[in-house]
Structures are given as C-alpha cells and as structure tokens.
C-alpha cells in the first residue's frame, strides 16, 4: 500500500515471511527471496524452466511462471523503462466504461513514496534499483449523492529481477509493521492485513509472486469508513499493482473492476517483454 490514493511502492530493510495477520486471522504468507547483502538472494526462487513431480499424464508440474523475457525487449535505461511502463499501466478504459482520468493523472516520475517509522507516508527520491515507476490515477466522479470512486494502477520497472523480488517482500512487510497508516492529513488506512502468494500457492498461476492487502479507508470529511484493496504481482523485473478505495453510496463490484485492470496489465507485460518463438 502506498501514499496518496495509497499507490506507488515503498522500501523496508526488514523481510516479511511466515504468517500474516488478515482481519485478526492468521494466514500463510508467501515469501519472496530477499537480498543477501551482496546484490543476490537468500533462499531463492525457482527458475522459469523448473518443474516438480510428474502429473498423471507424465508431464512435470510447473513450479514457476512460464515466462521468459526477451533480452532484446528488456529496457536498458530509464527512458526505455518509462516508455514500457506507460504502455503497460492501466488507463481509465481498462477499469471500466465510466472511469476517467483524475487530475493529476500520472505520478511525478522522480518521486517515490516511503513509509516512515511513524507509519506515515512521505515523498522520497526514486531508488537506484528502479529504472522507472508510473502511477496512473482514474475515477468515477462524484455524482447523484455518491462519492468519487478512485482507483490507481502502478507499474515499476526494476533494474533486475532480484530488485523486483525484494520489493515484493518489503511491500508485504509494510502492512505487517504498520496495520494503521497515515496517508496525509485527514486520511488514513486502518486494520490493514496482507498475504503473499508465490507462484503455485493459493491459485497463483499467473505471476512469479503476488500479494494482496485489505483494510479500511478513513477520510475525516466522510462519516463512514470505506473498503480498501491493494493487489500486486511480480513478472520478471516488473511489478504491477492496483489500488481501489470504496466511496459513499457506491455499490459497484470492485473485485471485478480491480481484477480486470490487473489482468490487463499482466498480459501487457508478457506480450511486450516475453520471448517469442
């Protein structure tokens, strides 16, 4: 979860693993491989060609995402990475027919949200491990006594797969460390829980790693608390996230909306970066 509409990505030195508290219930949390202090990984993720025990038809069961990046299509610098991120990030139409661009629509390309020790979000500089990060804000405007339904899509292109892997672990840790977070004056997230699901766990057959966060959004200008959801995955060196905040009077199917935008971006990553035969 991130600052603003709660989007972007933060970094923490601690590594999350084990059980994640979600709504007071302990759930199994997947673990991404972390840094070993020398730019590598501890633990380790399975390579894209790895496989497990044979299935009844004699074929090996996949143990990692069947995705191989094409070196010719992998961004080599910040400019290439930003172009790729802009091609991938979900525009309003990816969320649904009633969504439009918020103002401002795109995030500051040099900014990076950071969750401080007091569990408040502040703006930092883009880390050296990130080539580019783009956040696109969309909404259904307030109308007819209903509040503005705000969503956001985030695409971050890391220098290496290891950097992206590390981000997933740090993002998972943030919700464990700070279940209540200050977004800005008068806005906060409370009762936040997170769970991580690497490939092959909990139905994750679409990304190398995934995590979800759920909680409640509080705005001092609104009487009732609203639902909040963040979903993030890693495919190669790219992380993709979607954020949804509920709004007063809104009864839209937000799960379907969020899934639609997320799947759109995941397919774009695979199409634009994957090796072709």
C-alpha positions as CSV (number, residue, x, y, z in Angstrom):
1,X,0.0,0.0,0.0
2,X,1.3,3.4,-0.8
3,X,0.8,7.1,-0.1
4,X,-1.6,9.4,-1.9
5,X,-4.5,7.2,-3.0
6,X,-2.2,4.7,-1.4
7,X,-0.2,3.9,-4.5
8,X,3.4,3.6,-5.6
9,X,5.8,1.4,-3.7
10,X,7.8,1.7,-0.5
11,X,11.0,0.0,0.7
12,X,11.9,-1.5,4.0
13,X,15.0,-3.3,5.1
14,X,13.1,-6.0,7.1
15,X,11.9,-9.1,5.2
16,X,8.4,-10.4,5.7
17,X,7.9,-14.2,5.9
18,X,5.6,-16.6,7.7
19,X,2.1,-15.8,8.9
20,X,0.4,-12.6,8.0
21,X,-2.5,-11.3,10.1
22,X,-5.5,-10.6,8.0
23,X,-8.6,-9.3,9.8
24,X,-7.4,-10.9,13.0
25,X,-6.9,-14.3,11.3
26,X,-3.5,-15.8,10.7
27,X,-3.0,-16.8,7.1
28,X,0.0,-18.3,5.4
29,X,2.1,-15.6,3.8
30,X,4.4,-16.5,0.9
31,X,8.0,-15.3,0.9
32,X,9.9,-13.6,-1.8
33,X,13.6,-14.1,-1.9
34,X,15.5,-11.3,-0.2
35,X,18.9,-9.7,-0.6
36,X,21.9,-11.4,0.8
37,X,23.7,-8.1,1.2
38,X,25.7,-8.5,-2.0
39,X,23.0,-7.9,-4.6
40,X,21.9,-11.6,-4.6
41,X,19.2,-13.6,-3.0
42,X,18.8,-15.6,0.1
43,X,16.5,-18.6,-0.1
44,X,15.8,-18.4,-3.8
45,X,13.1,-18.6,-6.4
46,X,12.7,-21.3,-8.9
47,X,13.9,-20.6,-12.4
48,X,11.2,-20.4,-15.2
49,X,12.2,-23.8,-16.5
50,X,12.0,-25.6,-13.2
51,X,9.4,-28.3,-12.7
52,X,8.1,-30.6,-10.0
53,X,6.8,-34.2,-9.8
54,X,5.2,-35.7,-12.8
55,X,1.4,-35.3,-13.2
56,X,-0.8,-38.4,-14.0
57,X,-0.2,-37.8,-17.7
58,X,3.5,-38.0,-17.2
59,X,4.2,-34.3,-17.7
60,X,6.1,-32.4,-14.9
61,X,4.0,-30.0,-12.8
62,X,5.3,-26.4,-13.3
63,X,6.8,-24.8,-10.2
64,X,7.4,-21.4,-11.6
65,X,5.8,-19.0,-14.1
66,X,6.3,-19.9,-17.7
67,X,7.7,-16.5,-18.7
68,X,11.0,-15.9,-20.4
69,X,11.9,-12.3,-21.1
70,X,13.4,-11.5,-24.5
71,X,16.8,-9.7,-23.8
72,X,16.1,-7.6,-26.9
73,X,12.9,-6.3,-25.3
74,X,14.1,-5.7,-21.8
75,X,14.6,-2.0,-21.0
76,X,18.3,-0.9,-20.9
77,X,17.8,2.6,-19.4
78,X,15.3,4.8,-17.6
79,X,13.9,6.2,-20.9
80,X,13.1,2.8,-22.3
81,X,11.7,1.7,-18.9
82,X,9.4,4.6,-18.7
83,X,8.1,4.0,-22.2
84,X,7.4,0.4,-21.3
85,X,5.7,1.4,-18.1
86,X,3.4,3.8,-19.9
87,X,2.5,1.1,-22.4
88,X,1.6,-1.3,-19.6
89,X,-0.2,0.9,-17.0
90,X,-4.0,0.6,-16.9
91,X,-5.7,3.6,-18.4
92,X,-9.3,4.5,-17.4
93,X,-10.8,2.3,-20.0
94,X,-9.1,-0.7,-18.5
95,X,-11.1,-0.3,-15.3
96,X,-14.5,0.2,-17.0
97,X,-16.6,2.4,-19.2
98,X,-17.4,5.0,-16.6
99,X,-13.8,5.8,-15.5
100,X,-12.0,8.9,-16.4
101,X,-8.6,10.4,-15.7
102,X,-8.1,12.1,-12.4
103,X,-6.1,15.3,-12.1
104,X,-3.1,14.9,-11.9
105,X,-3.3,11.7,-13.9
106,X,0.3,10.5,-13.8
107,X,2.6,10.5,-10.8
108,X,5.9,12.5,-10.6
109,X,8.4,10.3,-12.4
110,X,11.1,11.2,-9.9
111,X,9.1,10.7,-6.7
112,X,8.9,7.6,-4.5
113,X,6.6,7.0,-1.6
114,X,8.3,6.0,1.7
115,X,6.6,4.7,4.8
116,X,8.4,6.3,7.8
117,X,9.0,4.9,11.3
118,X,5.7,6.5,12.5
119,X,3.7,4.7,9.8
120,X,3.1,7.9,7.8
121,X,3.7,8.2,4.1
122,X,6.1,10.8,2.8
123,X,7.7,11.5,-0.6
124,X,11.2,10.3,-1.3
125,X,13.5,10.0,-4.3
126,X,13.4,7.2,-6.8
127,X,15.7,4.4,-5.6
128,X,18.7,3.5,-7.7
129,X,17.3,-0.1,-8.1
130,X,14.3,1.3,-10.1
131,X,14.6,2.3,-13.7
132,X,11.1,3.8,-13.8
133,X,7.8,3.8,-12.0
134,X,4.5,5.1,-13.3
135,X,1.2,5.6,-11.3
136,X,-2.0,6.4,-13.2
137,X,-5.0,7.7,-11.3
138,X,-8.6,7.1,-12.5
139,X,-12.0,7.6,-11.0
140,X,-15.7,7.6,-11.4
141,X,-16.5,11.2,-10.5
142,X,-18.9,12.0,-7.6
143,X,-22.5,12.3,-8.8
144,X,-26.0,11.8,-7.6
145,X,-25.1,11.8,-4.0
146,X,-22.4,9.2,-4.5
147,X,-18.7,9.8,-3.7
148,X,-15.9,9.7,-6.2
149,X,-14.8,6.1,-6.7
150,X,-11.0,6.3,-7.0
151,X,-8.6,3.7,-8.3
152,X,-4.9,3.6,-9.3
153,X,-2.6,1.5,-11.3
154,X,1.2,1.2,-10.7
155,X,3.9,-0.2,-12.9
156,X,7.5,-0.3,-11.6
157,X,10.4,-1.5,-13.8
158,X,13.4,-2.6,-11.8
159,X,17.0,-2.9,-12.9
160,X,17.0,-6.6,-12.1
161,X,14.6,-9.4,-11.2
162,X,16.2,-9.6,-7.8
163,X,15.3,-6.0,-7.1
164,X,11.7,-6.6,-8.0
165,X,11.7,-9.7,-5.9
166,X,13.0,-7.7,-2.9
167,X,10.3,-5.1,-3.4
168,X,7.6,-7.7,-3.0
169,X,9.0,-8.9,0.3
170,X,9.3,-5.3,1.6
171,X,5.8,-4.4,0.5
172,X,4.4,-7.4,2.4
173,X,6.3,-6.3,5.4
174,X,4.9,-2.8,5.4
175,X,1.4,-3.9,6.2
176,X,2.6,-6.2,8.9
177,X,4.7,-3.5,10.5
178,X,2.1,-0.7,10.1
179,X,-1.6,-2.0,10.0
180,X,-2.7,1.6,10.5
181,X,-1.1,4.1,8.2
182,X,-1.3,7.9,7.7
183,X,-1.8,8.9,4.1
184,X,-1.9,12.6,4.6
185,X,-3.7,15.0,7.0
186,X,-7.2,13.7,7.5
187,X,-6.8,10.5,5.6
188,X,-5.6,7.1,6.8
189,X,-5.8,3.3,6.3
190,X,-6.7,1.1,9.3
191,X,-6.9,-2.6,10.1
192,X,-4.7,-3.4,7.1
193,X,-3.8,-7.1,6.6
194,X,-1.6,-8.7,3.9
195,X,-0.9,-12.1,2.5
196,X,1.7,-13.2,0.0
197,X,1.2,-16.0,-2.5
198,X,4.2,-17.1,-4.7
199,X,3.6,-19.0,-7.9
200,X,1.7,-22.2,-7.3
201,X,0.3,-21.2,-4.0
202,X,-3.3,-20.2,-3.4
203,X,-4.3,-20.4,-7.0
204,X,-1.5,-18.1,-8.2
205,X,-0.6,-19.5,-11.7
206,X,-0.3,-16.1,-13.4
207,X,2.7,-14.4,-11.8
208,X,6.0,-15.2,-10.2
209,X,4.9,-13.7,-6.9
210,X,1.7,-11.9,-5.7
211,X,0.4,-10.2,-2.6
212,X,-2.8,-8.6,-1.5
213,X,-3.7,-6.1,1.2
214,X,-7.1,-5.2,2.5
215,X,-8.2,-2.7,5.1
216,X,-10.4,0.3,5.6
217,X,-10.0,3.8,4.3
218,X,-10.9,6.7,6.6
219,X,-11.5,10.3,5.5
220,X,-12.3,12.9,8.1
221,X,-14.8,14.5,5.7
222,X,-16.7,11.3,5.3
223,X,-18.8,9.7,8.1
224,X,-18.5,6.0,7.2
225,X,-15.3,4.1,6.7
226,X,-14.7,2.6,3.2
227,X,-13.2,-0.6,2.0
228,X,-9.6,-0.5,0.6
229,X,-7.8,-3.1,-1.5
230,X,-4.2,-3.3,-2.9
231,X,-3.1,-6.1,-5.2
232,X,0.5,-6.5,-6.5
233,X,2.4,-9.1,-8.6
234,X,5.8,-9.6,-10.0
235,X,6.6,-10.8,-13.5
236,X,10.3,-10.8,-14.2
237,X,11.8,-7.4,-13.3
238,X,8.4,-5.7,-13.4
239,X,6.0,-5.2,-10.5
240,X,2.3,-4.3,-11.2
241,X,-0.2,-3.1,-8.7
242,X,-3.8,-1.9,-8.5
243,X,-5.4,0.1,-5.7
244,X,-9.1,0.6,-5.1
245,X,-10.9,2.8,-2.5
246,X,-14.6,2.5,-1.8
247,X,-16.8,5.6,-1.7
248,X,-20.1,6.6,-0.1
249,X,-23.1,5.3,-1.9
250,X,-21.1,3.1,-4.3
251,X,-22.2,-0.5,-4.8
252,X,-20.1,-1.4,-7.8
253,X,-18.4,-4.8,-7.9
254,X,-14.9,-3.5,-7.1
255,X,-13.3,-7.0,-7.0
256,X,-14.2,-7.5,-10.7
257,X,-13.0,-4.0,-11.6
258,X,-9.7,-4.5,-9.9
259,X,-9.2,-7.9,-11.4
260,X,-9.9,-6.6,-14.8
261,X,-7.3,-3.9,-14.6
262,X,-4.8,-6.2,-13.1
263,X,-5.1,-8.9,-15.7
264,X,-4.9,-6.3,-18.5
265,X,-1.5,-5.1,-17.2
266,X,-0.2,-8.6,-16.6
267,X,-0.9,-9.6,-20.1
268,X,0.7,-6.5,-21.4
269,X,4.0,-7.3,-19.6
270,X,4.1,-10.8,-21.0
271,X,3.3,-9.6,-24.5
272,X,5.7,-6.7,-24.6
273,X,8.6,-8.4,-22.8
274,X,8.2,-12.1,-23.4
275,X,10.3,-14.1,-25.8
276,X,8.5,-15.2,-29.0
277,X,9.1,-18.3,-30.9
